[in-house]
Amino acid sequence: MEKSEVLEKVNEVFIDILDNEDIVLTYETTANDVDDWDSLNHIQLVVAIEKKFKIRFTSQEIQSWKNVGEMLDCILTKVA
Amino acid sequence: MFNLNDKFRQEFSVSENVYNGFLAVFQDNNPLHTDNAFAQARGFKGKVMHGNILNGFLSYFIGECLPTKDVIIHKQEIQFKNPVYLNDTVFFEAVICDIYESVKALEFKFTFKNAEGVVVAKGKIQIGILV
């Protein structure tokens, strides 16, 4: 799977969980750039992404992400 | 503490106390819930208990019946499949169907059955473990 394809799928998850059709994620996007990406929604986002890609993250992986691009890299290592 | 497919069971009674307490607090006096004749005219055996009484039982299960009190409900969904009547006993069963260790969250599938073994409600609930 290409990184751009993962970005598209993750974007769909964000739109669904945050109820915001206007979200357009980039590799550089951080929580500060997206309205309502707070700690509670972060849990729902992670759960939804784990479900969508049928993968599991560790808490260390989640804490290491600096932006969406790093999240996508992590997903790619698990779906490859 | 929690493992996939762990199963929990609990029995609840939709007693006069529970019913009257729900009515007193939430004031949903719709005749389907308060008038036997009204409910019977619409094909039910008698007045139908508020579905959200079952959500109260669900709250009790999460808050009081798990092996830790460090829990919080993140989200839940419930389908009401069959009516529950006054003084019915309902048999609750929940199974852990997913564990998200990365964010300390669990998901249960649950059912409520009546004394005849008929599913009266079913759904999913996701909780977080606080510490």
Backbone of each chain as ProteinMPNN parsed JSONL, in Angstrom:
{"seq_chain_A": "MEKSEVLEKVNEVFIDILDNEDIVLTYETTANDVDDWDSLNHIQLVVAIEKKFKIRFTSQEIQSWKNVGEMLDCILTKVA", "coords_chain_A": {"N_chain_A": [[0.844, -1.196, 0.0], [0.521, 2.236, -0.805], [1.905, 5.245, 0.652], [0.355, 7.503, 0.217], [-2.132, 6.425, -0.239], [-2.717, 5.343, 2.231], [-2.866, 7.703, 3.656], [-5.183, 8.789, 2.546], [-7.125, 6.978, 3.459], [-6.853, 7.279, 6.227], [-7.577, 9.91, 6.427], [-10.288, 9.705, 5.854], [-11.132, 8.409, 8.169], [-10.669, 10.375, 10.099], [-12.474, 12.354, 9.241], [-14.869, 11.053, 9.702], [-14.805, 10.405, 12.508], [-14.373, 12.902, 13.728], [-16.434, 14.303, 12.709], [-16.244, 16.18, 10.598], [-16.264, 17.355, 7.543], [-14.47, 18.87, 6.225], [-11.859, 18.303, 6.746], [-8.542, 18.025, 5.783], [-5.905, 16.182, 5.718], [-2.349, 16.372, 5.918], [1.049, 15.182, 5.491], [2.408, 16.654, 7.336], [0.586, 17.515, 9.196], [-0.494, 18.246, 12.524], [-1.894, 17.624, 15.833], [-2.523, 20.137, 16.725], [-3.363, 21.444, 14.497], [-5.867, 20.617, 13.791], [-9.221, 21.038, 14.434], [-10.862, 20.0, 17.388], [-9.311, 17.727, 17.742], [-8.637, 16.346, 20.292], [-7.645, 14.887, 23.48], [-9.534, 12.916, 24.136], [-10.869, 12.449, 21.71], [-8.667, 11.596, 20.357], [-8.266, 9.016, 21.303], [-10.495, 7.74, 20.172], [-9.881, 8.082, 17.49], [-7.519, 6.584, 17.211], [-8.443, 4.022, 17.871], [-10.302, 3.646, 15.805], [-8.627, 3.727, 13.576], [-6.982, 1.532, 14.078], [-8.917, -0.451, 13.828], [-9.74, -0.106, 11.153], [-7.467, -0.704, 9.638], [-6.882, -3.134, 10.613], [-4.876, -3.546, 12.548], [-2.58, -3.264, 15.35], [-1.416, -0.801, 17.558], [1.312, 0.15, 19.719], [1.525, 1.74, 22.946], [3.862, 3.176, 23.126], [4.526, 3.617, 20.463], [2.463, 5.334, 19.662], [2.955, 7.554, 21.262], [5.281, 8.428, 20.168], [4.797, 9.663, 17.771], [5.153, 12.541, 15.787], [3.743, 13.891, 13.927], [1.142, 13.558, 11.401], [2.331, 12.244, 9.262], [4.266, 10.597, 10.462], [2.628, 8.889, 11.817], [1.433, 7.597, 9.655], [3.673, 6.321, 8.571], [4.145, 4.467, 10.556], [1.81, 2.942, 10.398], [2.197, 1.876, 7.853], [4.359, 0.141, 8.284], [3.082, -1.896, 9.492], [1.086, -2.851, 7.851], [2.332, -3.696, 5.654]], "CA_chain_A": [[0.0, 0.0, 0.0], [1.29, 3.482, -0.879], [1.665, 6.164, 1.771], [-0.746, 8.412, -0.151], [-3.371, 5.654, -0.079], [-2.955, 5.28, 3.683], [-3.3, 9.055, 4.046], [-6.577, 8.932, 2.134], [-7.967, 6.181, 4.372], [-6.802, 7.902, 7.55], [-8.384, 11.129, 6.318], [-11.697, 9.282, 5.974], [-11.384, 8.126, 9.589], [-10.741, 11.664, 10.799], [-13.738, 13.007, 8.872], [-15.955, 10.325, 10.38], [-14.748, 10.518, 13.979], [-14.462, 14.299, 14.158], [-17.623, 14.91, 12.077], [-15.827, 17.394, 9.904], [-16.006, 17.015, 6.126], [-13.45, 19.779, 5.662], [-10.503, 17.914, 7.148], [-7.601, 17.581, 4.745], [-4.64, 15.906, 6.403], [-1.102, 16.249, 5.153], [2.043, 14.48, 6.301], [2.909, 17.554, 8.385], [-0.49, 17.898, 10.115], [-0.408, 17.829, 13.927], [-3.161, 17.801, 16.563], [-2.795, 21.573, 16.852], [-3.903, 21.962, 13.233], [-7.204, 20.058, 13.521], [-10.204, 21.316, 15.489], [-11.446, 18.865, 18.133], [-8.387, 16.592, 17.916], [-8.223, 16.416, 21.692], [-7.184, 13.587, 23.99], [-10.61, 11.91, 24.06], [-11.033, 12.086, 20.299], [-7.466, 10.871, 19.94], [-8.526, 7.591, 21.589], [-11.428, 7.227, 19.153], [-9.169, 8.045, 16.207], [-6.593, 5.445, 17.221], [-9.25, 2.793, 17.828], [-10.885, 3.526, 14.46], [-7.543, 3.406, 12.625], [-6.608, 0.131, 14.33], [-9.976, -1.298, 13.254], [-9.777, 0.026, 9.688], [-6.312, -1.374, 9.021], [-6.717, -4.432, 11.292], [-3.538, -3.538, 13.14], [-2.534, -2.772, 16.719], [-0.269, 0.023, 17.917], [1.685, 0.154, 21.135], [1.446, 3.099, 23.492], [5.126, 3.851, 22.795], [4.437, 4.09, 19.074], [1.565, 6.49, 19.598], [3.587, 8.713, 21.897], [6.46, 8.864, 19.403], [4.418, 10.368, 16.543], [5.235, 14.012, 15.844], [2.756, 14.417, 12.979], [0.378, 12.522, 10.697], [3.267, 11.478, 8.432], [4.891, 9.541, 11.281], [1.569, 7.895, 12.058], [1.281, 6.824, 8.417], [4.85, 5.437, 8.463], [3.917, 3.382, 11.516], [0.775, 2.074, 9.805], [2.792, 1.176, 6.708], [5.206, -0.973, 8.749], [2.226, -2.975, 9.992], [0.217, -3.409, 6.8], [3.18, -4.135, 4.528]], "C_chain_A": [[0.885, 1.253, 0.0], [0.933, 4.395, 0.296], [0.481, 7.101, 1.485], [-2.106, 7.72, 0.03], [-3.737, 5.545, 1.41], [-3.461, 6.634, 4.175], [-4.772, 9.251, 3.72], [-7.516, 8.197, 3.092], [-7.997, 6.794, 5.773], [-7.625, 9.192, 7.548], [-9.873, 10.808, 6.471], [-12.065, 9.029, 7.438], [-11.531, 9.435, 10.359], [-12.067, 12.376, 10.505], [-14.901, 12.375, 9.625], [-15.94, 10.591, 11.889], [-14.945, 11.96, 14.443], [-15.649, 15.038, 13.529], [-17.281, 16.212, 11.378], [-15.379, 17.031, 8.485], [-14.844, 17.811, 5.545], [-12.02, 19.353, 5.982], [-9.693, 17.436, 5.938], [-6.236, 17.413, 5.421], [-3.481, 15.955, 5.415], [-0.11, 15.496, 6.041], [2.504, 15.335, 7.485], [1.846, 17.921, 9.413], [-0.22, 17.383, 11.528], [-1.768, 18.079, 14.593], [-3.523, 19.279, 16.683], [-3.473, 22.148, 15.607], [-5.354, 21.543, 12.993], [-8.124, 20.337, 14.711], [-10.702, 20.009, 16.094], [-10.538, 17.638, 18.222], [-7.794, 16.703, 19.326], [-7.915, 15.007, 22.204], [-8.272, 12.512, 23.905], [-10.846, 11.47, 22.613], [-9.828, 11.312, 19.777], [-7.65, 9.36, 20.171], [-9.429, 7.003, 20.508], [-10.757, 7.133, 17.78], [-8.258, 6.817, 16.137], [-7.366, 4.129, 17.112], [-9.803, 2.576, 16.409], [-9.817, 3.162, 13.424], [-7.097, 1.954, 12.818], [-7.638, -0.816, 13.707], [-9.895, -1.293, 11.731], [-8.65, -0.769, 9.031], [-6.044, -2.763, 9.62], [-5.291, -4.577, 11.833], [-3.664, -3.141, 14.605], [-1.268, -1.948, 16.9], [0.125, -0.294, 19.348], [1.583, 1.592, 21.631], [2.729, 3.879, 23.178], [5.089, 4.404, 21.369], [3.601, 5.361, 18.989], [2.238, 7.745, 20.149], [4.763, 9.253, 21.072], [6.082, 9.699, 18.168], [4.487, 11.879, 16.74], [4.192, 14.655, 14.922], [2.075, 13.236, 12.267], [1.31, 11.64, 9.856], [3.908, 10.339, 9.214], [3.869, 8.463, 11.64], [1.42, 6.986, 10.835], [2.454, 5.852, 8.244], [4.673, 4.219, 9.372], [2.88, 2.391, 10.966], [1.388, 1.229, 8.682], [3.668, 0.002, 7.144], [4.357, -2.168, 9.164], [1.356, -3.602, 8.9], [1.03, -3.958, 5.636], [3.204, -5.659, 4.448]], "O_chain_A": [[1.879, 1.316, 0.723], [-0.163, 4.333, 0.852], [-0.287, 7.445, 2.383], [-3.094, 8.353, 0.403], [-4.905, 5.642, 1.788], [-4.368, 6.705, 5.004], [-5.522, 9.811, 4.519], [-8.559, 8.72, 3.484], [-9.042, 6.822, 6.423], [-8.282, 9.525, 8.535], [-10.617, 11.538, 7.128], [-13.155, 9.382, 7.889], [-12.434, 9.571, 11.185], [-12.7, 12.927, 11.406], [-15.794, 13.064, 10.118], [-16.962, 10.961, 12.467], [-15.615, 12.203, 15.447], [-15.853, 16.228, 13.771], [-17.961, 17.223, 11.555], [-14.296, 16.49, 8.261], [-14.304, 17.461, 4.496], [-11.07, 19.99, 5.527], [-10.12, 16.56, 5.185], [-5.518, 18.385, 5.656], [-3.625, 15.621, 4.239], [-0.4, 15.209, 7.202], [2.937, 14.807, 8.509], [2.16, 18.574, 10.408], [0.219, 16.249, 11.717], [-2.668, 18.666, 13.993], [-4.702, 19.628, 16.737], [-4.085, 23.214, 15.665], [-6.002, 22.063, 12.085], [-7.847, 19.929, 15.839], [-10.934, 19.032, 15.382], [-10.964, 16.603, 18.734], [-6.641, 17.089, 19.521], [-7.926, 14.048, 21.432], [-7.981, 11.346, 23.636], [-11.001, 10.283, 22.328], [-9.948, 10.482, 18.875], [-7.246, 8.54, 19.347], [-9.172, 5.915, 19.991], [-11.034, 6.216, 17.007], [-8.232, 6.106, 15.133], [-6.987, 3.236, 16.353], [-9.772, 1.462, 15.885], [-10.075, 2.382, 12.507], [-6.864, 1.236, 11.846], [-7.284, -1.847, 13.134], [-9.972, -2.344, 11.094], [-8.849, -1.42, 8.005], [-5.124, -3.469, 9.208], [-4.611, -5.578, 11.609], [-4.735, -2.728, 15.049], [-0.188, -2.338, 16.456], [-0.627, -0.923, 20.092], [1.558, 2.536, 20.841], [2.69, 5.095, 22.987], [5.559, 5.511, 21.105], [3.981, 6.332, 18.334], [2.116, 8.837, 19.594], [5.185, 10.395, 21.256], [6.937, 10.365, 17.585], [3.962, 12.424, 17.711], [3.809, 15.809, 15.111], [2.402, 12.074, 12.51], [1.1, 10.431, 9.753], [4.074, 9.239, 8.688], [4.202, 7.283, 11.75], [1.297, 5.768, 10.963], [2.266, 4.709, 7.826], [5.008, 3.094, 9.002], [3.049, 1.175, 11.056], [1.132, 0.03, 8.579], [3.721, -1.019, 6.459], [4.833, -3.303, 9.19], [0.941, -4.755, 9.019], [0.488, -4.606, 4.74], [3.86, -6.221, 3.57]]}, "seq_chain_B": "MFNLNDKFRQEFSVSENVYNGFLAVFQDNNPLHTDNAFAQARGFKGKVMHGNILNGFLSYFIGECLPTKDVIIHKQEIQFKNPVYLNDTVFFEAVICDIYESVKALEFKFTFKNAEGVVVAKGKIQIGILV", "coords_chain_B": {"N_chain_B": [[-5.35, -7.871, 33.479], [-7.7, -7.787, 31.965], [-8.868, -9.88, 29.355], [-9.12, -10.941, 25.945], [-12.263, -12.181, 24.948], [-13.092, -12.628, 27.536], [-15.788, -13.195, 29.73], [-18.751, -11.824, 31.121], [-21.399, -11.929, 33.428], [-24.633, -10.896, 34.51], [-27.523, -10.356, 36.489], [-30.597, -8.671, 36.297], [-33.363, -6.937, 37.715], [-36.332, -5.583, 36.537], [-37.815, -3.856, 38.414], [-40.638, -2.511, 40.334], [-39.562, -0.457, 41.772], [-37.289, 0.318, 40.275], [-38.506, 1.071, 37.871], [-40.325, 3.096, 38.735], [-38.503, 4.882, 39.784], [-37.075, 5.616, 37.501], [-39.113, 6.868, 36.045], [-39.706, 8.968, 37.785], [-37.368, 10.451, 37.781], [-36.765, 11.032, 35.067], [-39.139, 11.646, 33.808], [-40.45, 10.668, 31.525], [-43.377, 10.071, 30.525], [-44.783, 8.856, 28.54], [-47.617, 7.224, 27.145], [-47.19, 4.609, 26.228], [-45.425, 3.633, 28.014], [-46.709, 3.86, 30.399], [-49.38, 3.205, 30.453], [-51.348, 0.525, 30.477], [-53.567, -0.26, 28.849], [-53.298, 1.349, 26.586], [-50.844, 0.403, 25.599], [-51.477, -2.298, 25.136], [-53.395, -2.056, 23.153], [-51.789, -1.558, 21.079], [-50.509, -3.841, 20.507], [-48.817, -4.902, 22.44], [-48.026, -6.791, 25.45], [-48.45, -5.439, 27.762], [-47.769, -2.369, 29.559], [-44.799, -1.003, 28.252], [-41.492, -1.224, 29.267], [-39.167, 1.494, 29.654], [-36.63, 1.65, 27.265], [-34.236, 2.727, 27.965], [-33.854, 2.136, 30.594], [-32.418, -0.168, 30.554], [-29.991, 0.821, 29.749], [-29.24, 2.013, 32.085], [-28.709, -0.231, 33.653], [-26.546, -1.136, 32.244], [-24.713, 0.862, 32.753], [-24.389, 0.426, 35.482], [-23.182, -2.091, 35.38], [-20.691, -1.518, 34.113], [-19.643, 0.367, 35.887], [-19.657, -0.889, 38.385], [-19.283, -3.68, 38.358], [-16.994, -4.656, 37.182], [-13.511, -5.756, 37.385], [-12.044, -3.543, 38.171], [-12.279, -0.188, 39.372], [-11.43, 1.894, 37.918], [-12.558, 3.025, 35.441], [-14.085, 4.274, 32.458], [-16.811, 5.187, 30.429], [-16.566, 5.315, 26.978], [-18.024, 5.174, 24.563], [-21.177, 3.957, 23.358], [-23.502, 1.653, 21.869], [-26.807, 0.633, 21.274], [-29.328, -1.704, 20.519], [-32.752, -2.048, 20.616], [-34.558, -4.871, 20.803], [-36.757, -6.394, 21.559], [-39.719, -6.106, 23.595], [-39.56, -5.157, 27.075], [-41.064, -5.928, 30.13], [-42.797, -4.748, 33.092], [-41.463, -5.928, 36.117], [-40.051, -7.935, 34.892], [-37.219, -10.121, 34.724], [-34.003, -9.531, 33.591], [-31.316, -10.91, 31.768], [-28.05, -10.294, 31.618], [-25.261, -10.36, 29.468], [-21.873, -9.954, 28.753], [-19.14, -9.768, 26.54], [-15.671, -9.463, 26.09], [-14.661, -8.101, 23.171], [-12.733, -6.739, 21.806], [-9.515, -5.415, 22.373], [-7.709, -2.537, 22.98], [-4.76, -1.865, 23.553], [-2.965, 0.186, 23.197], [-4.261, 2.581, 23.702], [-5.453, 2.058, 26.047], [-8.088, 0.887, 26.017], [-11.189, -0.908, 25.847], [-13.493, -3.079, 24.204], [-16.775, -4.217, 24.509], [-19.121, -6.707, 23.521], [-22.554, -6.962, 24.028], [-25.487, -8.551, 25.4], [-28.897, -8.405, 26.384], [-31.125, -10.65, 27.754], [-34.463, -11.955, 28.104], [-36.447, -13.853, 30.517], [-37.303, -15.947, 29.009], [-35.281, -16.389, 27.327], [-35.092, -14.808, 25.138], [-33.602, -12.36, 23.119], [-33.618, -9.121, 24.22], [-32.3, -6.787, 23.982], [-29.307, -5.585, 22.424], [-25.834, -4.83, 21.894], [-22.904, -2.716, 21.708], [-20.168, -1.643, 23.684], [-17.733, 0.694, 24.457], [-15.023, 1.129, 26.568], [-12.749, 3.007, 28.617], [-9.687, 2.476, 30.375], [-8.625, 3.957, 33.249], [-6.214, 4.145, 34.714]], "CA_chain_B": [[-6.645, -7.785, 34.164], [-8.738, -8.13, 30.992], [-8.416, -10.683, 28.22], [-10.088, -11.14, 24.878], [-13.291, -13.205, 25.169], [-13.57, -12.689, 28.93], [-17.249, -13.11, 29.721], [-19.322, -11.335, 32.383], [-22.856, -12.114, 33.452], [-25.294, -10.186, 35.601], [-28.979, -10.477, 36.41], [-31.226, -7.43, 36.759], [-34.817, -6.975, 37.799], [-37.003, -4.321, 36.221], [-38.775, -3.831, 39.526], [-41.428, -1.279, 40.516], [-38.619, 0.545, 42.267], [-36.48, 0.798, 39.143], [-39.434, 1.732, 36.936], [-40.814, 4.351, 39.32], [-37.355, 5.774, 39.899], [-36.793, 6.149, 36.169], [-40.184, 7.813, 35.72], [-39.592, 10.149, 38.648], [-36.191, 11.257, 37.426], [-36.703, 11.494, 33.676], [-40.454, 12.201, 33.44], [-40.989, 10.188, 30.247], [-44.65, 9.442, 30.867], [-45.464, 8.422, 27.315], [-48.543, 6.148, 27.526], [-46.645, 3.266, 25.948], [-44.683, 3.226, 29.208], [-47.446, 4.098, 31.651], [-50.807, 2.885, 30.315], [-51.473, -0.852, 29.961], [-54.563, -0.348, 27.772], [-52.68, 1.969, 25.411], [-49.807, -0.501, 25.078], [-52.132, -3.514, 24.63], [-54.052, -1.699, 21.892], [-50.724, -1.494, 20.05], [-49.941, -5.175, 20.301], [-47.917, -5.337, 23.513], [-48.705, -7.49, 26.561], [-48.741, -4.435, 28.788], [-46.911, -1.197, 29.352], [-43.434, -1.385, 27.876], [-40.492, -0.488, 30.058], [-38.283, 2.374, 28.887], [-35.404, 0.961, 26.858], [-33.043, 3.286, 28.607], [-33.61, 1.473, 31.891], [-31.325, -1.129, 30.309], [-28.735, 1.576, 29.754], [-28.882, 2.184, 33.496], [-28.072, -1.487, 34.071], [-25.239, -1.161, 31.578], [-23.865, 1.775, 33.531], [-24.065, -0.284, 36.728], [-22.21, -3.149, 35.056], [-19.359, -0.936, 33.88], [-19.16, 1.082, 37.069], [-19.627, -1.641, 39.643], [-19.101, -5.135, 38.27], [-15.707, -5.024, 36.586], [-12.487, -5.93, 38.428], [-11.421, -2.268, 38.546], [-13.187, 0.982, 39.35], [-10.798, 2.911, 37.077], [-13.153, 2.851, 34.118], [-14.939, 5.355, 31.953], [-17.455, 4.791, 29.173], [-16.247, 6.181, 25.837], [-19.183, 5.224, 23.656], [-21.979, 2.739, 23.377], [-24.647, 1.595, 20.959], [-27.724, -0.409, 21.747], [-30.537, -1.931, 19.721], [-33.83, -2.641, 21.408], [-35.095, -5.87, 19.876], [-38.046, -6.894, 22.028], [-40.138, -5.337, 24.767], [-39.352, -5.602, 28.457], [-42.24, -5.548, 30.91], [-42.609, -4.548, 34.526], [-41.108, -7.105, 36.923], [-39.209, -8.889, 34.146], [-35.795, -10.244, 35.034], [-33.215, -9.585, 32.35], [-30.023, -11.578, 31.964], [-27.054, -9.535, 30.862], [-23.984, -11.034, 29.222], [-20.939, -9.125, 27.982], [-17.89, -10.435, 26.166], [-14.667, -8.532, 25.558], [-14.451, -8.473, 21.763], [-11.539, -6.06, 21.304], [-8.686, -4.725, 23.367], [-6.815, -1.553, 22.356], [-3.797, -1.582, 24.627], [-2.265, 1.448, 22.928], [-4.996, 3.7, 24.299], [-6.109, 1.507, 27.237], [-9.527, 0.82, 25.772], [-11.772, -2.243, 25.643], [-14.84, -3.08, 23.654], [-17.612, -5.368, 24.854], [-20.413, -6.965, 22.9], [-23.416, -7.392, 25.128], [-26.907, -8.823, 25.159], [-29.849, -8.594, 27.486], [-32.175, -11.61, 27.393], [-35.498, -12.107, 29.128], [-36.464, -15.172, 31.161], [-37.543, -16.958, 27.959], [-34.057, -16.496, 26.52], [-35.214, -13.941, 23.958], [-32.771, -11.149, 23.2], [-34.433, -7.902, 24.254], [-31.434, -5.689, 23.524], [-27.915, -5.976, 22.232], [-25.047, -3.679, 21.468], [-21.474, -2.674, 21.971], [-19.771, -0.535, 24.547], [-16.273, 0.868, 24.545], [-14.64, 1.805, 27.804], [-11.331, 3.274, 28.816], [-9.136, 2.172, 31.696], [-8.061, 5.264, 33.601], [-4.799, 4.069, 35.135]], "C_chain_B": [[-7.801, -8.195, 33.243], [-8.134, -8.909, 29.825], [-9.543, -10.795, 27.198], [-10.998, -12.321, 25.221], [-13.657, -13.426, 26.633], [-15.072, -12.416, 28.923], [-17.751, -12.667, 31.101], [-20.84, -11.516, 32.31], [-23.436, -11.397, 34.669], [-26.799, -10.312, 35.39], [-29.585, -9.192, 36.965], [-32.74, -7.605, 36.787], [-35.376, -5.59, 37.464], [-38.159, -4.197, 37.21], [-39.591, -2.536, 39.508], [-40.51, -0.133, 40.911], [-37.819, 1.185, 41.139], [-37.357, 1.628, 38.203], [-39.886, 3.09, 37.483], [-39.682, 5.37, 39.471], [-37.031, 6.423, 38.564], [-37.839, 7.199, 35.79], [-40.026, 9.11, 36.506], [-38.459, 11.058, 38.189], [-36.33, 11.855, 36.027], [-38.042, 11.969, 33.107], [-40.927, 11.797, 32.04], [-42.23, 9.379, 30.561], [-45.461, 9.071, 29.627], [-46.369, 7.23, 27.659], [-48.062, 4.737, 27.197], [-45.953, 2.712, 27.202], [-45.517, 3.27, 30.491], [-48.892, 3.599, 31.623], [-50.943, 1.502, 29.671], [-52.421, -0.942, 28.763], [-53.99, 0.223, 26.472], [-51.688, 1.002, 24.772], [-50.448, -1.751, 24.468], [-52.831, -3.245, 23.294], [-53.053, -1.635, 20.747], [-49.932, -2.797, 19.966], [-48.98, -5.669, 21.375], [-48.713, -5.99, 24.641], [-49.152, -6.52, 27.643], [-47.805, -3.273, 28.569], [-45.456, -1.638, 29.195], [-42.45, -0.541, 28.698], [-39.614, 0.37, 29.142], [-36.996, 1.605, 28.528], [-34.192, 1.464, 27.617], [-32.871, 2.846, 30.063], [-32.457, 0.484, 31.725], [-29.974, -0.413, 30.261], [-28.28, 1.871, 31.183], [-28.181, 0.94, 34.031], [-26.66, -1.595, 33.473], [-24.243, -0.279, 32.34], [-23.44, 1.106, 34.84], [-23.007, -1.349, 36.47], [-20.803, -2.569, 34.901], [-18.805, -0.337, 35.176], [-18.911, 0.221, 38.281], [-19.209, -3.109, 39.528], [-17.763, -5.576, 37.668], [-14.639, -5.097, 37.672], [-11.708, -4.659, 38.768], [-12.482, -1.172, 38.512], [-12.629, 2.087, 38.451], [-11.279, 2.781, 35.635], [-13.983, 4.064, 33.741], [-15.545, 4.874, 30.633], [-17.091, 5.806, 28.088], [-17.439, 6.313, 24.909], [-19.943, 3.909, 23.752], [-23.066, 2.829, 22.322], [-25.516, 0.436, 21.422], [-28.908, -0.495, 20.791], [-31.559, -2.595, 20.628], [-34.619, -3.577, 20.496], [-36.493, -6.347, 20.252], [-38.416, -6.162, 23.315], [-39.752, -5.999, 26.092], [-40.534, -5.064, 29.266], [-41.896, -5.43, 32.385], [-42.419, -5.895, 35.236], [-40.405, -8.211, 36.134], [-37.824, -8.952, 34.788], [-35.073, -10.3, 33.704], [-31.818, -10.099, 32.681], [-29.011, -10.946, 31.012], [-25.803, -10.38, 30.674], [-23.119, -10.131, 28.347], [-19.659, -9.91, 27.744], [-16.916, -9.379, 25.645], [-14.339, -8.965, 24.131], [-13.249, -7.777, 21.151], [-10.819, -5.388, 22.46], [-7.736, -3.807, 22.607], [-5.82, -1.094, 23.41], [-3.13, -0.233, 24.447], [-2.943, 2.635, 23.588], [-5.812, 3.234, 25.516], [-7.629, 1.498, 27.083], [-9.949, -0.621, 25.507], [-13.111, -2.085, 24.969], [-15.543, -4.369, 24.051], [-18.753, -5.471, 23.847], [-21.324, -7.421, 24.022], [-24.82, -7.732, 24.612], [-27.653, -8.776, 26.482], [-30.887, -9.595, 26.976], [-33.226, -11.635, 28.49], [-35.504, -13.549, 29.641], [-36.719, -16.293, 30.154], [-36.317, -17.136, 27.059], [-34.095, -15.66, 25.252], [-34.348, -12.686, 24.158], [-33.686, -9.923, 23.175], [-33.613, -6.682, 23.835], [-30.036, -6.245, 23.325], [-27.137, -4.758, 21.777], [-23.584, -3.846, 21.76], [-21.191, -1.495, 22.876], [-18.252, -0.499, 24.612], [-15.957, 1.642, 25.815], [-13.13, 2.064, 27.797], [-10.93, 2.878, 30.229], [-8.3, 3.39, 32.108], [-6.607, 5.209, 34.052], [-4.223, 2.704, 34.764]], "O_chain_B": [[-8.749, -8.855, 33.669], [-7.026, -8.619, 29.375], [-10.729, -10.753, 27.527], [-10.533, -13.342, 25.727], [-14.448, -14.317, 26.942], [-15.561, -11.536, 28.215], [-17.222, -13.099, 32.126], [-21.467, -11.287, 31.276], [-22.799, -11.309, 35.718], [-27.281, -10.368, 34.258], [-29.133, -8.683, 37.991], [-33.311, -8.333, 35.976], [-34.958, -4.576, 38.022], [-39.322, -4.409, 36.867], [-39.283, -1.597, 38.774], [-40.659, 0.999, 40.451], [-37.687, 2.406, 41.053], [-36.994, 2.733, 37.799], [-39.836, 4.101, 36.783], [-39.89, 6.572, 39.303], [-36.749, 7.619, 38.492], [-37.507, 8.272, 35.285], [-40.19, 10.204, 35.967], [-38.582, 12.282, 38.21], [-36.051, 13.036, 35.821], [-38.084, 12.611, 32.058], [-41.724, 12.512, 31.432], [-42.164, 8.179, 30.827], [-46.688, 8.987, 29.681], [-45.948, 6.326, 28.38], [-48.492, 3.775, 27.832], [-45.901, 1.502, 27.422], [-45.089, 2.782, 31.537], [-49.557, 3.573, 32.659], [-50.687, 1.331, 28.479], [-52.119, -1.618, 27.779], [-54.173, -0.349, 25.398], [-51.692, 0.806, 23.556], [-50.022, -2.214, 23.41], [-52.853, -4.106, 22.414], [-53.438, -1.655, 19.578], [-48.829, -2.837, 19.421], [-48.392, -6.741, 21.235], [-49.917, -5.772, 24.773], [-50.127, -6.77, 28.352], [-47.131, -3.183, 27.543], [-44.964, -2.516, 29.904], [-42.575, 0.68, 28.798], [-39.356, 0.004, 27.996], [-36.365, 0.993, 29.39], [-33.245, 0.72, 27.875], [-31.856, 3.151, 30.69], [-31.631, 0.314, 32.622], [-28.951, -0.96, 30.672], [-27.084, 1.967, 31.455], [-27.194, 1.032, 34.761], [-25.725, -2.076, 34.113], [-23.084, -0.647, 32.535], [-22.285, 1.205, 35.254], [-22.057, -1.494, 37.24], [-19.846, -3.074, 35.488], [-17.634, -0.522, 35.505], [-18.064, 0.54, 39.115], [-18.817, -3.712, 40.527], [-17.453, -6.768, 37.659], [-14.831, -4.562, 38.763], [-10.791, -4.709, 39.587], [-13.439, -1.222, 37.739], [-13.287, 3.108, 38.246], [-10.503, 2.469, 34.732], [-14.508, 4.777, 34.597], [-14.871, 4.235, 29.826], [-17.285, 7.009, 28.263], [-17.819, 7.416, 24.516], [-19.403, 2.887, 24.176], [-23.495, 3.915, 21.931], [-25.028, -0.59, 21.894], [-29.418, 0.521, 20.319], [-31.266, -3.574, 21.314], [-35.264, -3.139, 19.543], [-37.31, -6.663, 19.387], [-37.549, -5.663, 24.032], [-39.638, -7.22, 26.198], [-40.947, -3.915, 29.111], [-40.874, -5.927, 32.86], [-43.135, -6.862, 34.973], [-40.189, -9.305, 36.657], [-37.328, -7.961, 35.324], [-35.479, -11.026, 32.797], [-31.233, -9.773, 33.714], [-29.111, -11.054, 29.79], [-25.34, -11.037, 31.607], [-23.577, -9.61, 27.33], [-19.165, -10.616, 28.623], [-17.292, -8.51, 24.858], [-13.808, -10.053, 23.907], [-12.784, -8.178, 20.084], [-11.436, -4.869, 23.39], [-7.038, -4.249, 21.694], [-6.013, -0.073, 24.07], [-2.768, 0.422, 25.424], [-2.277, 3.589, 23.991], [-6.735, 3.918, 25.957], [-8.354, 2.037, 27.919], [-9.171, -1.436, 25.011], [-13.788, -1.072, 25.142], [-14.985, -5.461, 23.943], [-19.283, -4.462, 23.382], [-20.902, -8.194, 24.883], [-25.26, -7.272, 23.558], [-27.104, -9.07, 27.544], [-31.459, -9.413, 25.901], [-32.93, -11.373, 29.656], [-34.669, -14.361, 29.245], [-36.39, -17.451, 30.412], [-36.332, -17.95, 26.136], [-33.225, -15.79, 24.391], [-34.366, -12.052, 25.213], [-34.437, -9.719, 22.22], [-34.163, -5.674, 23.39], [-29.633, -7.223, 23.954], [-27.718, -3.77, 21.327], [-23.089, -4.943, 22.019], [-21.885, -0.479, 22.837], [-17.588, -1.519, 24.797], [-16.556, 2.682, 26.091], [-12.364, 1.428, 27.074], [-11.736, 2.94, 31.158], [-7.383, 3.795, 31.393], [-5.848, 6.142, 33.793], [-3.051, 2.436, 35.03]]}, "name": "protein", "num_of_chains": 2, "seq": "MEKSEVLEKVNEVFIDILDNEDIVLTYETTANDVDDWDSLNHIQLVVAIEKKFKIRFTSQEIQSWKNVGEMLDCILTKVAMFNLNDKFRQEFSVSENVYNGFLAVFQDNNPLHTDNAFAQARGFKGKVMHGNILNGFLSYFIGECLPTKDVIIHKQEIQFKNPVYLNDTVFFEAVICDIYESVKALEFKFTFKNAEGVVVAKGKIQIGILV"}
